[in-house]
């Protein structure tokens, strides 16, 4: 991360985003967090301390949830307090969470009638710009005049489309970085908790697609993440149609 202190920009807002799901799941989720540079530095210090305490070099929620990688020899008595501490660190340092879900079948159906994919590029790009747009709106309302940058986990297919769409709609482009040393040099630690949120949003969409399950029936990790102020949502088919009807660059396809 760049050092903004000498530039007087320590209050700069930074968003970290990751994605989960995909065509094989039937939906794509993009999720992440916003905080100031100072808050992210405090987070990184506490997060690395937590990982060190548990003998971990990095964290992915998939490995933790599925007892893989560094977590394969863990037991529930280790995982529960670790997740609880991880969520508490997040709650201490971040300001807000954002998540957007695009369902692939609905996206395909609407694309048959409108030039949806021509403009939005992919389900991932649409979910990504929706999450970033929500963060941008939150920042404009709650931290007016404070500059904001967005950093995404690298490697997702379609990142070029996301960059193009963000430049067109928001007049800036995202930065793509690695989350751990295995993925590349100079990993960006906060991306590990963007991964955490993206995984949980994907999981709750899989377990409760109609959003009718009582909150107390969800996993402890999700319940703790929901306690952080957030804006999570998913597109319905009607939402996509309404967006197409209102957007000047998305056209209705000819039926002839």
C-alpha positions as CSV (number, residue, x, y, z in Angstrom):
1,X,0.0,0.0,0.0
2,X,1.2,3.5,-0.8
3,X,2.3,5.8,2.0
4,X,-0.2,8.7,2.0
5,X,0.9,10.3,5.2
6,X,3.5,12.6,3.6
7,X,0.9,13.7,1.1
8,X,-1.7,14.7,3.7
9,X,-4.1,12.1,2.4
10,X,-4.2,9.8,5.4
11,X,-8.0,10.1,5.4
12,X,-8.2,8.6,1.9
13,X,-10.9,5.9,1.7
14,X,-10.0,2.6,0.3
15,X,-12.4,-0.2,-0.7
16,X,-11.2,-3.8,-1.0
17,X,-13.4,-6.2,-3.0
18,X,-13.4,-9.9,-4.0
19,X,-15.8,-12.2,-5.8
20,X,-17.3,-15.6,-5.3
21,X,-19.7,-17.9,-7.1
22,X,-19.6,-18.0,-10.9
23,X,-21.4,-19.8,-13.8
24,X,-21.1,-23.1,-12.0
25,X,-23.0,-21.7,-9.0
26,X,-25.6,-19.8,-11.1
27,X,-24.8,-16.5,-9.6
28,X,-21.8,-14.2,-9.0
29,X,-21.2,-12.2,-5.8
30,X,-18.9,-9.3,-5.3
31,X,-18.3,-8.0,-1.8
32,X,-16.0,-5.9,0.2
33,X,-15.3,-3.2,2.8
34,X,-14.5,0.5,3.0
35,X,-12.3,2.2,5.6
36,X,-9.7,5.0,5.8
37,X,-6.0,4.3,5.1
38,X,-5.4,4.8,8.8
39,X,-8.1,2.2,9.7
40,X,-6.7,-0.3,7.2
41,X,-3.3,0.0,8.7
42,X,-4.7,-0.7,12.1
43,X,-6.6,-3.6,10.7
44,X,-3.5,-5.0,9.0
45,X,-1.5,-4.9,12.1
46,X,-4.2,-6.7,14.2
47,X,-4.9,-9.2,11.4
48,X,-1.3,-10.2,11.0
49,X,-1.1,-10.5,14.7
50,X,-4.0,-12.9,14.7
51,X,-2.6,-15.0,11.9
52,X,0.8,-15.2,13.6
53,X,-0.9,-16.3,16.8
54,X,-2.5,-19.2,15.0
55,X,0.5,-20.1,12.9
56,X,-1.0,-18.9,9.6
57,X,0.7,-17.2,6.7
58,X,-2.6,-16.1,5.1
59,X,-6.3,-16.7,5.2
60,X,-9.0,-17.8,2.8
61,X,-12.5,-18.5,4.0
62,X,-12.9,-21.4,1.7
63,X,-10.0,-23.3,3.2
64,X,-11.2,-22.4,6.7
65,X,-14.8,-23.4,6.1
66,X,-13.8,-26.6,4.3
67,X,-10.9,-27.7,6.6
68,X,-8.4,-27.4,3.8
69,X,-4.8,-26.1,3.5
70,X,-3.5,-24.7,6.7
71,X,-6.8,-25.5,8.4
72,X,-7.0,-29.3,7.6
73,X,-5.7,-30.3,11.1
74,X,-7.8,-27.8,13.0
75,X,-10.8,-28.7,15.2
76,X,-14.0,-26.7,15.9
77,X,-12.6,-25.5,19.2
78,X,-9.8,-23.7,17.3
79,X,-11.9,-22.4,14.4
80,X,-14.7,-20.8,16.4
81,X,-12.6,-18.5,18.5
82,X,-10.5,-17.7,15.5
83,X,-13.5,-16.7,13.4
84,X,-14.9,-14.7,16.4
85,X,-11.6,-12.8,16.7
86,X,-11.4,-12.2,13.0
87,X,-14.9,-10.7,12.9
88,X,-14.2,-8.5,15.9
89,X,-11.1,-7.1,14.2
90,X,-13.2,-6.3,11.1
91,X,-15.9,-4.7,13.3
92,X,-13.2,-2.6,15.0
93,X,-11.6,-1.2,11.9
94,X,-13.9,-1.1,8.9
95,X,-16.7,1.5,8.3
96,X,-19.1,-0.3,6.0
97,X,-19.6,-3.4,4.0
98,X,-21.0,-3.8,0.4
99,X,-22.2,-6.8,-1.6
100,X,-24.0,-7.4,-4.9
101,X,-25.2,-10.6,-6.4
102,X,-26.1,-11.1,-10.1
103,X,-28.0,-14.3,-11.0
104,X,-26.8,-15.7,-14.3
105,X,-30.1,-17.2,-15.6
106,X,-31.9,-13.8,-15.0
107,X,-29.0,-12.0,-16.6
108,X,-29.2,-14.2,-19.7
109,X,-32.9,-13.9,-20.1
110,X,-32.8,-10.1,-19.9
111,X,-29.8,-10.0,-22.3
112,X,-32.0,-11.7,-24.9
113,X,-34.3,-8.7,-24.9
114,X,-31.8,-5.9,-24.2
115,X,-28.1,-5.2,-25.0
116,X,-27.2,-5.9,-21.4
117,X,-24.1,-7.8,-21.9
118,X,-22.9,-5.5,-24.7
119,X,-22.7,-2.7,-22.2
120,X,-22.1,-4.3,-18.8
121,X,-19.6,-6.9,-20.2
122,X,-20.4,-9.8,-17.7
123,X,-22.2,-10.7,-14.5
124,X,-19.0,-10.1,-12.6
125,X,-18.6,-6.6,-14.0
126,X,-22.2,-5.7,-13.2
127,X,-21.9,-7.1,-9.6
128,X,-18.6,-5.3,-9.2
129,X,-19.7,-1.9,-10.4
130,X,-22.9,-2.2,-8.3
131,X,-20.8,-2.8,-5.2
132,X,-18.4,0.0,-6.0
133,X,-21.3,2.3,-6.9
134,X,-22.9,1.7,-3.5
135,X,-19.5,2.4,-1.8
136,X,-19.2,5.6,-3.9
137,X,-22.6,6.7,-2.8
138,X,-21.9,5.9,0.8
139,X,-18.7,7.9,0.7
140,X,-20.3,10.9,-1.0
141,X,-22.9,11.0,1.8
142,X,-20.8,10.2,4.8
143,X,-17.3,11.4,3.8
144,X,-17.9,14.1,1.3
145,X,-14.8,15.4,-0.5
146,X,-12.6,12.5,0.7
147,X,-11.0,10.7,-2.2
148,X,-11.6,6.9,-2.6
149,X,-9.8,4.1,-4.4
150,X,-11.0,0.5,-5.1
151,X,-8.8,-2.5,-5.0
152,X,-10.0,-5.9,-6.3
153,X,-8.5,-9.3,-5.9
154,X,-6.7,-10.1,-9.1
155,X,-7.2,-13.1,-11.4
156,X,-10.9,-13.1,-12.0
157,X,-11.9,-13.6,-15.6
158,X,-13.6,-10.4,-16.9
159,X,-11.5,-7.9,-14.9
160,X,-10.9,-5.9,-18.1
161,X,-14.6,-5.5,-18.6
162,X,-15.0,-4.3,-15.0
163,X,-12.3,-1.7,-15.6
164,X,-14.0,-0.5,-18.8
165,X,-17.4,-0.3,-17.2
166,X,-16.1,1.6,-14.1
167,X,-14.3,4.1,-16.3
168,X,-17.4,4.6,-18.4
169,X,-19.8,5.0,-15.4
170,X,-17.7,6.3,-12.5
171,X,-14.7,7.9,-14.3
172,X,-12.1,5.9,-12.5
173,X,-10.7,2.3,-12.7
174,X,-10.1,-0.3,-10.1
175,X,-6.7,-1.6,-9.0
176,X,-6.0,-5.4,-9.1
177,X,-3.7,-6.9,-6.5
178,X,-2.9,-10.3,-4.9
179,X,-4.1,-11.3,-1.4
180,X,-1.2,-13.5,-0.3
181,X,2.4,-14.2,-1.2
182,X,1.5,-17.4,-3.1
183,X,-0.4,-15.2,-5.6
184,X,2.3,-12.6,-6.2
185,X,4.7,-10.1,-4.7
186,X,3.5,-7.5,-2.2
187,X,0.2,-9.0,-1.1
188,X,-2.6,-6.7,0.0
189,X,-3.7,-8.1,3.4
190,X,-7.2,-6.5,3.5
191,X,-8.2,-8.5,0.4
192,X,-8.3,-11.5,2.7
193,X,-11.3,-10.2,4.5
194,X,-12.9,-9.2,1.2
195,X,-12.6,-12.9,0.4
196,X,-14.2,-13.6,3.8
197,X,-17.3,-11.5,3.0
198,X,-17.6,-12.7,-0.6
199,X,-17.5,-16.3,0.6
200,X,-20.2,-15.7,3.3
201,X,-22.4,-13.8,0.8
202,X,-22.1,-16.7,-1.7
203,X,-22.9,-19.2,1.1
204,X,-26.0,-17.5,2.3
205,X,-27.2,-17.1,-1.3
206,X,-26.7,-20.9,-1.7
207,X,-28.3,-21.8,1.6
208,X,-31.2,-19.3,1.6
209,X,-31.9,-18.2,-2.0
210,X,-35.3,-16.8,-1.0
211,X,-33.9,-14.9,2.0
212,X,-36.5,-16.3,4.4
213,X,-34.3,-18.1,6.9
214,X,-34.3,-16.4,10.3
215,X,-30.9,-14.8,11.1
216,X,-30.4,-16.9,14.1
217,X,-30.4,-20.0,11.9
218,X,-27.4,-18.8,9.9
219,X,-23.7,-19.6,10.6
220,X,-22.1,-17.7,13.4
221,X,-19.6,-16.1,11.0
222,X,-22.4,-14.6,8.9
223,X,-24.3,-13.4,11.9
224,X,-21.2,-11.6,13.1
225,X,-20.5,-10.0,9.7
226,X,-24.1,-8.8,9.5
227,X,-23.5,-6.9,12.7
228,X,-21.1,-4.6,10.8
229,X,-23.1,-1.8,9.0
230,X,-23.7,-3.0,5.4
231,X,-25.5,-2.7,2.1
232,X,-26.0,-6.2,0.6
233,X,-28.4,-6.9,-2.3
234,X,-29.1,-9.0,-5.3
235,X,-30.6,-8.3,-8.7
236,X,-33.9,-9.7,-9.6
237,X,-35.0,-10.1,-13.2
238,X,-37.2,-7.1,-12.8
239,X,-34.4,-5.1,-11.4
240,X,-32.3,-5.8,-14.5
241,X,-35.2,-5.0,-16.8
242,X,-35.7,-1.7,-15.0
243,X,-32.0,-0.9,-15.2
244,X,-32.1,-1.6,-19.0
245,X,-35.2,0.5,-19.5
246,X,-33.6,3.5,-17.7
247,X,-30.0,3.3,-19.0
248,X,-29.4,5.4,-22.1
249,X,-26.6,3.1,-23.3
250,X,-28.6,-0.1,-23.1
251,X,-31.0,-0.7,-25.9
252,X,-34.0,-3.0,-26.5
253,X,-33.1,-5.6,-29.1
254,X,-35.1,-5.7,-32.3
255,X,-37.7,-8.5,-32.5
256,X,-37.7,-8.6,-36.4
